[in-house]
Amino acid sequence: MSNGDRLLRYAIRLFGRSLSLRFVFIGVINTAFSYSIFAMLLFLGAGIEIGSLLTLMAGIFFSFHTQGTIVFRHKSFAAFIRFVLAWAAIYVANLLFIHLLMDLGANSYLAVAIAMGPTVVISFFIQKLAVFRRPATATMPDGKAR
């Protein structure tokens, strides 16, 4: 087996075990998908407002599927409702953080770039702990899970 084959096998095993690595990888794919949809809509003549709205809607469905299936390996209708609510909260928090940075003197480009890091981290933990959480296992009085 060549070194390249070993490296590839190691990367596949790491990807399978690392939740945060899958989250970042799928985040890149989700971003590329959303940007492609937005660019296509603008090319077809949609205005920024309509393009943004349709991109947001498509991105929510696509991201729920990819993050639920590949990253967290869990999805349900209840998780979808939590996903939409979580992204509404994340969106508002991100905008507030951007405006705070702009009030402190950062231009809009810098503010968005700075806000991106904390937003990704917050998004990861909200999705892990609230959206795609696993149901708690109930235990019997004898301590065994049912």
Order of alpha helices (4+ residues) and beta strands (2+ residues): alpha-alpha-alpha-alpha-alpha
